[in-house]
Amino acid sequence: MSLFSTLPFAISNKRVGIPIHSPTFQSFIAPLDDILPKITPLTSRSNRPITFTFDYQLKSLIYYHLEECTSAQGLLQMMADDEFARQNLIPEEGLGESTFYEANANRGAIQMLEIFDQLGRRISLCLGDSFLQLGDLVAIDGSLIDATLSMTWADYSTSANKVKVHIGLSLNRNLPRRIALTTGNGAERPFVSEFLAIGQTGVVDRGYQDHQRFDEWIDSDKHFVARLKKNTRWELIQSLPFIKGNGIFFFGKVRMGDKYHRMRHPVYLVGLSVGGKVYWVATDRQDLSAEEIAFIYSLRWRIETLFGWWKRHLKVYHLISRNPHGVLLQLLAGLITYLLFLLHCVKQYGEKRPSIRRLRQLRWQIRRETGYVYQIRVEIHLQVMVLLIFPDISYDQDYHKKCQANIHAIL
């Protein structure tokens, strides 16, 4: 005997064939409507038209991050079994596994980059600027992502493969604006020159320290606020005044490096102690006070928060592709989902920072609107039910068989 029901937390049954819409999901991706017509068109490389268009590809990857899928197979099964996903995320004729994997491995990166850039520009207008008196600040850092052993291109060590995503985060808007992908042991320092525009200030950790590159950035009118390694050598040129009592114990104009690696340009060095830990932070900007230099470096923690939030709540680091193009495509889709969520929080709640509470509300609302239908099969054993309900009744096996035959005849 089969009983068809919805679970207590599900929505009323949705019949196959009836259009299923989610106003919340449509509102969430609505900012893309004005951008998609303006990006580079995706054209077929053969005489066959593209059925799994870039529009479908983008929406499916956004849905992947919203629904916390952890594998490509999970997403494909959802798009095959869930009526809303089947009607809105894939072509009417369906989507084969090979088509999905081929599309992500070979096409769409240019379009994703253009959408990421234009969407970021639009959100910047909504968020506004902070710390303008400190200049145009960009935190730059990288984060490792575990790769499979079959991803031989993702070189990291003899026992593990990893890839590294490099992000440029606008600290004035707390908004990711640049992205690049390398192997796990890929160099980080070259991306400072690539990510920074003239006049901007890169805020970096000690792994980016390179005296020759510091000079090159200064020559290119690109500035830096960088934490230094504790064994860095420097020569004091001039002691400078600072306010005591806030952890700062040193401020001066110095020349960094030994006689073999000495910088051509002088820099301004701040020594501060936080929680018993000593930090040395250098900058080429002479317009900043010691307190401002220390504050700017403290803002660098925002990029660590972005990596943590992005990884934990949008499941960006569960890779669904094994080649560099597919990995970059997924990371871009994850950033686009993050930007759309930021815009959702601003427009719906007036909040300029993402929160897991708002993300859960968004997911629950989409699920309520689309409805999850479950089929539950219950096998009823008549003998057990009768004995449970009437424990004192004597059991007649022949009579039981006759009753069971009558019931099956009715069903």
N, C-alpha and C positions, 0 to 999 in steps of 0.2 A: 504494500500500500504506500502511495506517495502523497506527501503533503507539500503543497507549494505555498511558500510564505515569505514574507520579508521579516528580517530580524527587527527587534524592538527599536533599534536606533536607525533603521533604514527608512527611506522614503517610499511612498506608494509605488506599486509595480509599474514599470514602464514597458509597454509592448513594443516588440521589434517592429520597425518600420515607421513608428511615430517619431517625428523630429524631436530631438532632445537638445535643449539649449541651456547655457549657463550665463545669465546676464553678468554675473560677477567675473567669470573668466573673460568674457568679451570686453568688459570694461577694463580689465587688467591689461589686456594686450592692445587696447584701442590706440594708445600712443604710437603704435607701429603703423597704423593705417596711412598716416601722412608721409611716413618715411619710406615704406616699401616701394611706392611708385618712382621714387627718386634715385634708387640705388642702381648699380650696374645690373642689367638684365642677365639672368642665367639662361644660357642657350644650350641646346642639345648638341652633342658632338657627333651625332649620327643623323640619319634620316627619320629616326623614330622620335616622336614628341616626348617630352618629359612629363610623366604622369605624377610622380612624387616630386612636385614642384618645390621651389625654395620656401614658399609660404607654408606648405605642409611640413617641410623639414624643420623650419624654425619653430612652428607651433608645437610640434611633437617634442623637440628638445626642451622647450620652455616647460611643457607639461611634465616632462621627465623630472626636472628639478623641483617643480611644485609638489609633485606626488611622492617625492623621496624614493624614487626607484633606485635600485642598487645594481642593476645590470641591464644590458640591452635586451636580453631575453625577457626580463620582467616587463620592460616597456612594450615589446612586441606582443606579448601575451595580453597586456592590458588593452592595446589597440585592437586586438582581435576579439577579445571577450567583452569588453566594456562598450555598451552601446553609444555613449557620449563620445568616447575616444574614436570609435569606428566611424561615426558620422562627421566628426569635426577635425580629426587630425590626420586622416589618410584619404587617398582617393576612393571614389565610389567603388571602383573595381577591386579594391583591396591593396595590400602591401606585402610583398614577399620579403623574406629575410635578406636575400642576396641584394635586392634593390635598396633596402635600408642601409646595409653595411657599405655597399658601393657608393651610395650618395654621400655618406659621412666621410668616407675615406678619400674621396676625390673631388668634391665640389662644394661650394658654398662659403669658403673661408673669406673670399674678397667681400662678398655681400654681408657676412657677419661683422667684419671689421668696419664696414661703412655704417651699418646700423648701430654698432657700439659707439662709434664716434658721434653720429648725429643725435642719438638718444642722450648721450652724455651732455652734449651742448644744450639740449632742451631742458634737462633736469637742472643744469647749472643755473639757469634763469630762475627756477623755482626755489632753489636752496639759498641763493644769495652768497655773499662773501663774508668771511670772518678773518680777523687779524690782518686787514689790509695794510695797516701801518708797518707790518713786518715784511711785506713784499709777497710775491707770488711763490708759494711754498709747495714743493712736491716731494713726498716721501717715496723712496725707491727701495725695493727689497725683493727677495726671491723666496719661494717656498717649494720644498720637495714633494713629489707625488710618487707613491709606489707604483712601479711598473712590473709587468709579468716578465718571466725569463724569456718568453718568446719575442719580446720587444728588444731585440739585440742592439738596435740603434740607440736605446736609452742607456748609454754607458754611465756607470757610477762606480762600481767596485767589482771585484771578482766574484762576490757572493750575492749581489743584488743589482737590479736595474731600477733606475729612477729617472723621472723627468723633472725639470724645474720651470715653474712659471714665474715670470718677472712682472711686477706690477708697478706702475707709477700712479700714486694716489695724490690728488689735489687736497692738501691739508686745509686750504681756505674754504673748501666746500665739502670735505670729507667724502670725496667721490673718486672712484677709480677712472683714470683717463687713458692709460697706456698699458699695453700687455705684449709680452713676447714669450717664446717657448724655447728652451734649450734642453740638452741632455742634463742628467743630474749633476755632472761635474763641469757643466758649462760655466764660462766666466761671467761674473756679474757686473764688473766695473765698466765694460764698454757700453752698457745700457744707460748709464748716467748721461753721457753725451747724446745718445739717441733720444732719450725721453725728455730731456730739458730743452726748452726754447730759450732764446737769448733773453737775458734779464731774470730768468727764473732761478730759484735757489733749491738745490737738491739737498734733502735731509737724509743722511745715510748712517749706517752703523759702521763699526770698525773694520768689517770685512771689505769695505770699499776703499780703505786707505791705500793711496798710491801717490807718492809725491810728484812723480812725473805727470800723472793725469791731473792732479790738483793744478799744476802750472798750466796745463793745456786748457782746462776748464776756465781758468782766470783769463787766459789769452782770448778765449772765445766769448767772453762776457757771460759766462755761466757760473753761478755761484754755488757754494756748498756750506753746509753745517754738518760736520762729520765727527763722530766719536773716534778717538785714536786708541791704538794699542798701548798697553801700559809701558812697554819698553821703548816707546818712541823717543828719539833724541831731539832736543831743540836747544836753541841759544836765545837767551833773553835779549831783546833790543830795547824795550821800554816797559816799565810797570805802569799799569793803568788803574784808575780808581774804580771801586765797586762798593755796593752796599753790603756790609757784613751782617751776619746773623741769619742768612737764608740758605746756608749750605755751601755758598761760594767762598773759596779760600784763596783763589788766585785769578788774576786777570792781567794779561800782558800781550804786547806785540812781540812776536818771536820769529826766528828763522828755523824751520824744521829740517831734520835730516842730519846725517853725518857728512863727512867730507866727500864721500862717494855718492851720496843720494840727497844732496842738499837742494831744497827748493829755490827757485829763482825769485819768487815773490814772498814777501813776509805775510804772515797770517796772525789772527787774533785768537789767543788760547785762553780757555776758561777751565779752571779746576774746581770741581764741586763734589761734595759728599752727600749721598742720599742713602739713608738706611744703613750706614756704616760702609757703604761701597763707594769707591772713588771713581769718578768719571773725568776724562780729559776730552774736551770738545773744542774743535778748531773751526774757524770760518775765515774766508777772505774778505768778508763785508766789514768795513770800518765804520759803518753807520749804526751798528748795533751795540747796545750796552751788554755787560756781562749777564745781567738778568734776562735780557731778551734772547741772548744766545742759548742760555740754559732752558728757557721756556720753549723755544723753537725745537730744540732736540727732544724735549719731553713729548712734543706732538707726534714724534715718530712712532710712538706706541700705537697710534691709530691704525697703521697698516698691519700690525700684528693682530689687532682686533678684527680687521677685515678678513684676514686669512682664516682666523679661527671661526668666525661667524659663517663665512662662505663655505668652509669645509664641513662644519658641524650641522648646519641647518638646511643647506641646499644640496648636500651630498655631491658636490662638484668633483671630488677626488675619486669617485667610483667610475673608473674609465670604461667607456663602452666602445672604444676603438683602439686598435693596436698600432696605427701608423701616425706619424707626426701631424699630418693634416687633420685626421680625425680627432686627435687629442686637442689640438688648438681649437677646432670647431666646437668641441664640447665645452672647453673653458670659456670661449667667447659667449656661447649660449648661456652658460652659468652667470657670467657677468651681466648679460642683457637681462636675465631674469632678476638679478639683484637690483639693477637700475629700475626696472619696471616696478619692483616691490617698493623701492624708495619713493618713487613717484606716487604709488598707491597710498603709502603712509602719509605723504604730504597732502594729497588731495582729499583723502577720506577722513583723516584725523588731525591734520595740521602738525604732524610729527616729522622731524627731519632726520631721525635715526631709526633704523630697522629694529624690530623687537620680535622675539619668538612668539609673544602673545598675539601680535597682529598677524604673523604668518600662520599660526594655528587657526585664527578666525577666518582668514582667507581660504585655507584648505577646507575647513568645515563647511563654509558657505557654498563653495563649489560642489562639494559632495552632496549637500542637501538638495541643491538644485538639479543635479544630474541623476541622483538616486542610484543606490547600489542594490541590486536585486539578487537574492540568494535562493537557490533551490535546495531544499532540505528533504532528504529521503529518509523516512522512518519505517523500519521493519518492525511490525507488530507481531509478537509471538503470543498467540491467543492463550496457550496453556499458562505461560508466565503471568499474563495479565489477570486471568481468572483466579489463579492461586493468590496473587497479590491482593486482589479486591475482596475475594471470599476465601480466606485462609482455611476455613473449616469445611469447605465443600469437598466431597469425594470426587475423584477424577476418573472419568470413563473415557478411555482412549478411543473407542469406536464412535461414541457420541461426539467427541472432539473432531474426529475426521469428517463426520457428516456436517457439522457446523462450519468447518473451514471450507468444505466444498461449496456450501450454499453461499458463503460470503464471497468466494472467488467468482462464483457465477454472477452475483450481483455486480461486482466491480468490473 
